[in-house]
Every structure is written in C-alpha cells, then in structure tokens.
Amino acid sequence: MEIEDENPLHDIHSEIAYGDLEEIDLEPYFGAPDEEIENHIRSLASRASIGQLRQALSIPLDGEDREREVLIEMFVERRMAVVSKIRLAIQSI
C-alpha cells in the first residue's frame, strides 16, 4: 500500500459554522493573557476549512493559495489586532 504525501493545500471538512468563526465570543476571556486568547482563536480556526478561513480573511477565490497553517496564523493575527484595539478603547474610557 502506497502512502500519499499529504497536500498542505488540502481542505478539511469544516467542524465549525462560519458564523461561529466570524463572530467569536471572547467575553469569557476578558482580562485573560494574550496567549490564552490566541490559543482559543487558534483552536476555533483549526476547526475551519480553508474556504472558511479564506472567506473570513477576505481572500478572493482566485487569490494565492496558502497552506492551512498559514491561514490559521493570519486569522489569529487579525483577530488579535482587533482585541488590541478593543483593549485600547476600553483603557481610554
């Protein structure tokens, strides 16, 4: 039996609804360290398909192909940028 090399661009069956990926509830993580928030976001993103991640990142269908792990890291970075902006807004109140 031949072992096929796993294609890093291969999509998985999504284990999360797109809405849950787009609207992540971070209220339970209010005041938590960044690493804990990042881990939570990463765990959700790792359950998403490449298509869902591309959609959430607004990457066009004809855009450059990227490996799942790259998309997951991009997703985490963008969500953490939003978390940082919200923290700054709260601190200024």
N, C-alpha and C positions, 0 to 999 in steps of 0.2 A: 504494500500500500504506500503510495506516494504522499509525502507531506507537502502541502502547498504553503508557500510563503504568504503570510497574512498581508494583505494590501492595506497600508496605513490610511488610504483614502476610502476604504470600505465602510459603508454606513451600517449602523446597527439599528435594530428595531427600537424605537423610542420607548422608554419606560416612564416618561413624564409628559403631561399635556403641555402644549405650547404656552397656554395661559399661565400655567404654574411656573414656567421658565421666565416668562416676560414679567410677571408680577410676583416677585419673590418677597415673601413676608419676612422682614428682618426685625420686626418688633421684639421677638423673643431674644434677639441678640443685642438689644440696646445696651450700650456700655461695655460690650464684650470686646476683647482684644481683636485687632485686625486679623490675626492669624486664624482665630476661631470663625470669624465671619467669612474669610476667604475659603476656609475648608468647607463650610456649609454651602456656599455658592458653587464651589468646585464639585461637590458631591451631587448637586442638582444638575449641573451642566454635564457631568459624565453620564447621566441617565438619558440625555437628549440625543437625538440623531444629528448627523452632520447637517442635514437640511434645516432642522430647527435652529441649530446654532448659527448657521449662515443667515437665516431669516432674522433672528434676534440681533445679530451684528450688522444687519442691513448690507450684507454682501450679495451682490447680484448673482443670479444663477449662472451667468456667463463670466463671472469673476474668477480669479485664480483659485485653483484647488489647493486646499490646505489639509494637513493631517488633523485628525480629531483632537489630539493633544494640543496642537497649536490653537485651534478654535476654542478649546476649553480655556486655555490661558488668556486668550484675547477677551473672552467673555468675562472671566474673573476680573481682569484688569479694568474693563469698562464699568463693571458693577461696583468695584471698589472705588473708582473715581467718583461715582455718584454718592457712595457712602461718605466719602471725604467731604464732598460739597455740602451734604446734609449736616454733617458734624460742624462744619464751619458756620453754617447758617444758624444752627442751634446755639453755638457759642456766642454769636453776635447778638443774641436776644437778651 
